[in-house]
Amino acid sequence: MKRIFFIFLLVASSINYLSAATFSTGIVFFKGDWKGLLNEAKKQHKLIFLDFYTDWCAPCKRMDAEIFPDKNVGEVYNQLFVNYKVNAEKGNGIELAKKFSIKAYPTWIFLDETGSVIFRADDYMSAVKFIDLGKRVAAQKNAVNSLAHFEKKFEKGNRESGFLKSYIIKRSSMKLKNSELLNLYINSLPDDQIKTADELVFLAKNIGYGNSDAVKLILSNLKLLNENQLKEITRPMIAMLTNEFAEARKEKKLVEEENALQNIELLVPSMNEEQVNNVNRYKVLFYTERKDSEKLKVAGSSIASKLMLVPDDLINRKNQEFYDEVMAPFLSGKEDSTKIPGFSEEAKRMKKNFAAGIASGLYMVAEAYYKTLEPTDRALNDSLLWAERAHALTPNEATLKLKENIKAKIGS
């Protein structure tokens, strides 16, 4: 009797899941754990759709409010996929976010039933585009150039350099880590072949976010690259190294932070102004922690002095341009702002988006000076001007408090 009752429960639970997936007015998300998800996908012979989100992500909330509950979206995704939501900052979501190299939200990962990545996408999408995405992904299920195809060959022992190169490119297109593969690829080629401009550019463009032997190889051979090649590798290398810096900072590993900054410094000659400014921001954070006031002042003044030169008329124009661009689909009727939680408050912030960026930079440097410099250091007078400008651009409790704190420290 107990056996019959147990079988009944299993059947009932399967019917409940399938019924919900069939008749829901939106996407039905699987509620079990990761192992259970993979088992469910194998049982139903379906692909897997992963929605990586965070509690603070505004586009994620829009997808939850507008797109996932849509009946037409639900019909397609419930038929083609076993759907699963992953909070990237909680529970097993933290490890899964690392596994799939999630750096933006929302990010959607599509897997086959074995857990191999088929496709990834991100940012808010309309229902029509999201449905089209799902159908396109499903059509790739048995593609001969799928990631699963490469993984099977790799598992069978293929380590030929041409294959590894194609495998690396495929994983890069999925924004997955390539550290192990890059190391294998470097070792598969003789020294005189791997130390060529073309190979160094290939390695840099596929560096991803994980450290590997390729990082040292590239940075120690920058002299082999011409000006255009240096510009080509700079962006992906900065992205990788700043991720290293951020991870080390999160774990309070000052030596690793410093190493990342030193490596980034090697790329400064090929950086544009925006990239240099971002590097100086990382330096401000690092030298504040190290209480290195002299180096802090070099990096901090480089940022703040430029921001102080931005005129009001340019700030107002940039504010309006950003606001008009964001509001265009709502004003034209293509999108409905009433369906977006907290849209009215967000719209107010949009009107001062550019100003907020200026104020944020000034606030960061002024706060670093306040925390680090001695009361007698004359550079604190500069930080007061920066804090006052930040407060004028975005009046709030934080900017006001910083301004008053700096005044008290210098005794003015």
C-alpha positions as CSV (number, residue, x, y, z in Angstrom):
1,M,0.0,0.0,0.0
2,K,2.8,2.4,0.9
3,R,4.5,1.6,-2.4
4,I,1.4,2.4,-4.4
5,F,0.9,5.6,-2.5
6,F,4.5,6.6,-3.2
7,I,4.1,5.9,-6.9
8,F,0.9,8.0,-6.9
9,L,2.8,10.9,-5.3
10,L,5.5,10.7,-8.0
11,V,3.0,10.6,-10.8
12,A,0.9,13.5,-9.2
13,S,4.0,15.7,-8.8
14,S,4.9,15.1,-12.5
15,I,1.4,15.9,-13.6
16,N,1.3,19.1,-11.5
17,Y,4.6,20.3,-13.0
18,L,3.6,19.5,-16.6
19,S,0.1,21.0,-16.1
20,A,1.5,24.2,-14.7
21,A,4.0,24.3,-17.6
22,T,1.2,23.7,-20.1
23,F,-1.6,25.9,-18.8
24,S,0.3,28.7,-17.0
25,T,-0.1,32.3,-18.2
26,G,3.7,32.7,-18.1
27,I,7.0,30.9,-17.6
28,V,7.0,28.2,-15.0
29,F,10.3,28.0,-13.1
30,F,11.6,24.7,-11.7
31,K,11.8,24.8,-7.9
32,G,14.3,22.1,-7.1
33,D,18.1,22.1,-6.8
34,W,20.8,22.1,-9.5
35,K,21.0,18.3,-9.6
36,G,17.2,18.0,-9.7
37,L,17.2,20.5,-12.6
38,L,19.5,18.5,-14.7
39,N,17.6,15.3,-14.0
40,E,14.3,17.0,-14.9
41,A,15.8,18.2,-18.2
42,K,17.0,14.7,-19.0
43,K,13.6,13.2,-18.1
44,Q,11.7,15.6,-20.3
45,H,14.4,15.7,-23.1
46,K,14.4,19.5,-22.9
47,L,16.9,22.2,-23.0
48,I,17.5,24.4,-19.9
49,F,16.9,28.1,-19.6
50,L,18.7,29.9,-16.7
51,D,17.7,33.4,-15.6
52,F,20.6,34.9,-13.6
53,Y,19.3,37.9,-11.6
54,T,20.0,40.0,-8.5
55,D,17.6,41.7,-6.0
56,W,18.8,45.2,-7.1
57,C,18.8,44.7,-10.9
58,A,16.2,47.0,-12.5
59,P,16.0,45.2,-15.9
60,C,15.6,41.9,-14.0
61,K,12.5,43.3,-12.3
62,R,11.1,44.5,-15.6
63,M,11.5,41.0,-17.0
64,D,9.8,39.6,-13.9
65,A,6.9,42.1,-14.2
66,E,6.4,42.3,-17.9
67,I,7.9,39.4,-19.9
68,F,8.0,36.2,-17.8
69,P,4.2,36.3,-16.9
70,D,3.3,36.9,-20.6
71,K,1.1,34.0,-21.9
72,N,2.8,33.8,-25.3
73,V,6.3,33.8,-23.7
74,G,5.2,31.0,-21.3
75,E,3.8,28.9,-24.1
76,V,7.1,28.9,-25.9
77,Y,9.5,28.6,-23.0
78,N,7.5,26.0,-21.1
79,Q,7.3,23.9,-24.2
80,L,11.0,24.1,-25.1
81,F,12.8,24.5,-21.8
82,V,13.0,23.5,-18.2
83,N,13.2,27.0,-16.7
84,Y,15.3,28.0,-13.7
85,K,15.8,31.2,-11.8
86,V,19.2,31.8,-10.1
87,N,19.9,34.7,-7.7
88,A,23.6,35.3,-8.4
89,E,24.3,36.7,-5.0
90,K,22.7,34.1,-2.8
91,G,23.0,30.4,-2.0
92,N,24.3,28.1,-4.8
93,G,23.7,31.0,-7.2
94,I,27.1,32.4,-6.2
95,E,28.9,29.4,-7.4
96,L,26.8,29.0,-10.5
97,A,27.5,32.7,-11.4
98,K,31.2,31.9,-11.2
99,K,30.8,28.7,-13.2
100,F,29.1,30.6,-16.1
101,S,31.2,33.8,-15.7
102,I,28.2,36.0,-15.0
103,K,29.2,39.7,-15.0
104,A,25.9,41.5,-16.0
105,Y,22.3,41.2,-15.0
106,P,20.0,39.8,-16.2
107,T,22.1,37.2,-18.1
108,W,20.3,34.2,-19.7
109,I,22.2,30.9,-20.2
110,F,20.7,28.2,-22.4
111,L,22.0,24.7,-21.7
112,D,21.4,21.3,-23.3
113,E,20.2,18.5,-21.0
114,T,23.7,17.5,-20.1
115,G,24.5,21.0,-18.8
116,S,26.6,22.3,-21.8
117,V,26.1,25.9,-22.8
118,I,24.3,26.4,-26.1
119,F,23.8,30.2,-26.0
120,R,23.8,33.2,-23.8
121,A,22.2,36.7,-23.9
122,D,21.5,39.6,-21.5
123,D,19.6,42.8,-20.9
124,Y,15.9,43.5,-21.1
125,M,14.0,42.2,-24.1
126,S,10.5,42.7,-25.4
127,A,8.2,39.7,-25.4
128,V,8.5,39.3,-29.2
129,K,12.3,39.4,-29.1
130,F,12.5,37.1,-26.1
131,I,10.2,34.5,-27.9
132,D,12.3,34.7,-31.0
133,L,15.5,34.2,-28.9
134,G,14.0,31.0,-27.4
135,K,13.1,29.6,-30.8
136,R,16.5,30.4,-32.3
137,V,18.3,28.7,-29.4
138,A,16.1,25.6,-29.6
139,A,17.0,25.4,-33.3
140,Q,20.7,25.1,-32.4
141,K,20.1,22.1,-30.1
142,N,21.8,19.6,-32.4
143,A,24.1,22.0,-34.3
144,V,27.4,20.3,-35.3
145,N,29.4,23.4,-34.0
146,S,27.7,23.4,-30.6
147,L,29.7,23.7,-27.5
148,A,28.7,20.2,-26.5
149,H,30.3,19.0,-29.8
150,F,33.6,20.5,-28.8
151,E,33.4,19.3,-25.2
152,K,32.9,15.7,-26.4
153,K,36.0,15.9,-28.5
154,F,38.0,17.4,-25.7
155,E,36.9,14.7,-23.3
156,K,38.0,12.1,-25.8
157,G,41.6,13.6,-25.6
158,N,41.8,15.9,-28.6
159,R,44.6,18.4,-27.7
160,E,45.6,19.4,-31.3
161,S,46.4,23.1,-31.4
162,G,43.9,23.8,-34.2
163,F,41.1,22.2,-32.3
164,L,42.0,23.9,-29.1
165,K,41.9,27.3,-30.9
166,S,38.4,26.6,-32.2
167,Y,37.3,25.4,-28.8
168,I,38.6,28.6,-27.2
169,I,36.8,30.8,-29.7
170,K,33.6,28.9,-29.1
171,R,33.8,29.3,-25.3
172,S,34.7,32.9,-25.7
173,S,31.5,33.5,-27.7
174,M,29.7,32.1,-24.7
175,K,31.7,34.3,-22.3
176,L,33.1,31.3,-20.5
177,K,36.5,31.1,-18.8
178,N,39.3,29.7,-20.9
179,S,42.2,29.5,-18.4
180,E,42.8,25.8,-18.7
181,L,42.4,25.8,-22.5
182,L,44.7,28.8,-23.0
183,N,47.4,27.0,-20.9
184,L,47.0,23.9,-23.0
185,Y,47.1,25.9,-26.3
186,I,50.2,27.8,-25.3
187,N,51.9,24.5,-24.5
188,S,50.8,22.9,-27.8
189,L,52.9,25.4,-29.8
190,P,56.7,25.9,-30.0
191,D,58.1,29.1,-28.3
192,D,58.9,30.9,-31.6
193,Q,55.3,30.3,-32.9
194,I,53.4,31.4,-29.7
195,K,55.5,34.6,-29.4
196,T,54.2,36.2,-32.5
197,A,51.9,39.2,-32.9
198,D,49.0,37.2,-34.3
199,E,49.1,34.6,-31.5
200,L,49.4,37.3,-28.8
201,V,46.4,39.1,-30.2
202,F,44.4,35.8,-30.4
203,L,45.3,35.1,-26.7
204,A,44.3,38.6,-25.6
205,K,41.0,38.6,-27.4
206,N,40.1,35.3,-25.8
207,I,41.6,36.0,-22.4
208,G,38.2,36.0,-20.6
209,Y,38.0,36.7,-16.9
210,G,40.3,34.0,-15.5
211,N,44.0,34.2,-15.0
212,S,46.2,32.0,-17.1
213,D,49.7,31.7,-18.5
214,A,48.6,33.9,-21.4
215,V,48.5,37.0,-19.2
216,K,52.2,37.0,-18.4
217,L,53.1,35.9,-21.9
218,I,51.2,38.9,-23.5
219,L,52.4,41.5,-21.0
220,S,56.0,40.5,-21.3
221,N,55.9,40.7,-25.1
222,L,54.0,43.9,-25.8
223,K,56.9,45.2,-27.8
224,L,56.0,42.7,-30.5
225,L,52.7,44.5,-31.2
226,N,52.2,47.5,-33.4
227,E,50.0,50.5,-32.3
228,N,46.8,49.1,-33.8
229,Q,47.4,45.6,-32.2
230,L,48.0,47.2,-28.8
231,K,44.7,49.0,-29.0
232,E,43.0,45.8,-30.1
233,I,44.3,43.9,-27.0
234,T,43.9,46.7,-24.5
235,R,40.2,46.4,-23.8
236,P,40.0,42.6,-23.2
237,M,43.2,42.7,-21.1
238,I,41.9,45.6,-19.0
239,A,38.6,43.8,-18.4
240,M,40.4,40.7,-17.2
241,L,42.9,42.5,-15.0
242,T,40.3,44.8,-13.4
243,N,38.2,41.7,-12.7
244,E,41.3,40.3,-10.9
245,F,41.6,43.5,-9.0
246,A,38.0,43.5,-8.0
247,E,38.1,39.8,-6.8
248,A,41.3,40.5,-4.8
249,R,39.7,43.6,-3.3
250,K,36.6,41.7,-2.3
251,E,38.8,39.1,-0.5
252,K,41.1,41.7,1.0
253,K,44.2,40.4,-0.8
254,L,46.3,43.5,-1.0
255,V,49.3,41.8,-2.7
256,E,47.0,40.4,-5.5
257,E,45.4,43.9,-5.8
258,E,48.8,45.5,-6.3
259,N,49.9,42.9,-8.8
260,A,46.8,43.5,-10.9
261,L,47.4,47.3,-10.8
262,Q,51.0,46.9,-11.8
263,N,49.9,44.7,-14.8
264,I,47.3,47.2,-15.7
265,E,49.9,50.0,-15.6
266,L,51.8,48.2,-18.4
267,L,48.9,48.9,-20.7
268,V,48.5,52.6,-19.9
269,P,50.4,53.8,-23.1
270,S,47.8,52.2,-25.3
271,M,44.7,53.3,-23.3
272,N,42.2,56.0,-24.2
273,E,41.3,58.8,-21.8
274,E,38.3,56.9,-20.4
275,Q,40.3,53.8,-19.7
276,V,43.0,55.9,-17.9
277,N,40.4,57.6,-15.8
278,N,39.0,54.2,-14.7
279,V,42.5,52.9,-13.8
280,N,43.0,56.0,-11.7
281,R,39.8,55.2,-9.8
282,Y,41.2,51.7,-9.0
283,K,44.3,53.4,-7.8
284,V,42.3,55.7,-5.5
285,L,40.6,52.7,-3.9
286,F,43.9,50.9,-3.5
287,Y,46.0,53.8,-2.1
288,T,43.2,54.7,0.3
289,E,43.4,51.2,1.7
290,R,47.2,51.4,1.9
291,K,47.1,54.9,3.4
292,D,49.6,56.0,0.7
293,S,48.7,59.7,0.7
294,E,51.2,60.8,-2.0
295,K,50.2,58.3,-4.6
296,L,46.6,58.8,-3.7
297,K,47.0,62.5,-4.5
298,V,48.5,61.8,-7.9
299,A,45.7,59.5,-8.9
300,G,42.9,61.5,-7.2
301,S,43.8,64.9,-8.6
302,S,44.0,63.5,-12.1
303,I,40.4,62.4,-11.8
304,A,38.9,65.4,-9.9
305,S,40.7,68.1,-11.8
306,K,39.2,66.9,-15.1
307,L,35.7,66.6,-13.6
308,M,35.8,70.1,-12.2
309,L,36.4,71.5,-15.7
310,V,33.2,70.0,-17.1
311,P,30.9,73.1,-17.6
312,D,27.3,73.3,-16.5
313,D,25.9,73.7,-20.0
314,L,27.6,70.5,-21.2
315,I,26.3,68.6,-18.1
316,N,22.7,69.9,-18.7
317,R,22.9,68.9,-22.4
318,K,24.2,65.4,-21.6
319,N,21.5,65.0,-19.0
320,Q,18.8,65.8,-21.5
321,E,20.3,63.7,-24.3
322,F,20.4,60.6,-22.0
323,Y,16.9,61.3,-20.7
324,D,15.4,61.7,-24.2
325,E,17.1,58.5,-25.4
326,V,15.8,56.4,-22.6
327,M,12.3,57.9,-22.7
328,A,11.9,57.6,-26.5
329,P,10.2,54.2,-26.6
330,F,7.8,55.2,-23.7
331,L,6.9,58.6,-25.3
332,S,6.3,56.9,-28.7
333,G,4.0,54.3,-27.1
334,K,6.2,51.3,-28.0
335,E,6.6,50.5,-24.3
336,D,4.4,51.1,-21.3
337,S,6.1,52.7,-18.3
338,T,3.1,51.9,-16.0
339,K,4.2,48.3,-16.0
340,I,7.7,49.1,-14.6
341,P,7.9,49.1,-10.8
342,G,9.3,52.4,-9.5
343,F,9.5,54.0,-12.9
344,S,8.5,57.5,-11.9
345,E,11.4,57.6,-9.3
346,E,13.8,56.1,-11.8
347,A,12.7,58.8,-14.4
348,K,13.7,61.5,-12.0
349,R,17.2,60.0,-11.6
350,M,17.5,59.7,-15.4
351,K,17.2,63.5,-15.7
352,K,20.4,63.9,-13.8
353,N,22.3,60.8,-15.0
354,F,25.4,62.6,-16.4
355,A,25.5,65.0,-13.5
356,A,25.4,62.0,-11.1
357,G,28.4,60.4,-12.8
358,I,30.4,63.6,-12.4
359,A,29.3,63.9,-8.7
360,S,30.1,60.3,-8.1
361,G,33.7,60.7,-9.2
362,L,34.2,63.9,-7.2
363,Y,32.7,62.3,-4.1
364,M,34.9,59.2,-4.3
365,V,38.1,61.2,-4.5
366,A,37.0,63.7,-1.9
367,E,36.0,60.9,0.5
368,A,39.4,59.2,-0.1
369,Y,41.3,62.4,0.8
370,Y,39.1,62.8,3.9
371,K,39.9,59.3,5.1
372,T,43.6,59.3,4.3
373,L,45.2,62.8,4.5
374,E,46.3,64.5,7.7
375,P,44.4,67.6,8.8
376,T,47.4,69.8,7.9
377,D,47.6,68.6,4.4
378,R,46.6,71.4,2.1
379,A,45.2,69.0,-0.5
380,L,42.2,68.7,1.8
381,N,41.1,72.2,0.7
382,D,40.9,70.8,-2.9
383,S,38.8,67.9,-1.6
384,L,36.4,70.4,0.0
385,L,35.8,72.1,-3.3
386,W,35.2,68.7,-4.9
387,A,32.7,67.7,-2.2
388,E,30.9,71.1,-2.6
389,R,30.7,70.5,-6.4
390,A,29.4,67.0,-5.9
391,H,26.7,68.3,-3.5
392,A,25.7,71.1,-5.9
393,L,25.2,68.5,-8.7
394,T,23.4,65.9,-6.6
395,P,22.2,67.3,-3.3
396,N,21.7,64.5,-0.8
397,E,22.7,63.5,2.8
398,A,25.9,61.8,1.8
399,T,27.4,64.7,-0.2
400,L,26.3,67.1,2.5
401,K,27.8,65.0,5.3
402,L,31.1,64.6,3.5
403,K,31.3,68.4,2.9
404,E,30.7,69.1,6.6
405,N,33.2,66.4,7.7
406,I,36.0,67.8,5.5
407,K,35.3,71.3,6.9
408,A,35.5,70.0,10.4
409,K,38.8,68.2,9.7
410,I,40.6,71.2,8.3
411,G,39.0,73.5,10.9
412,S,37.2,75.8,8.6
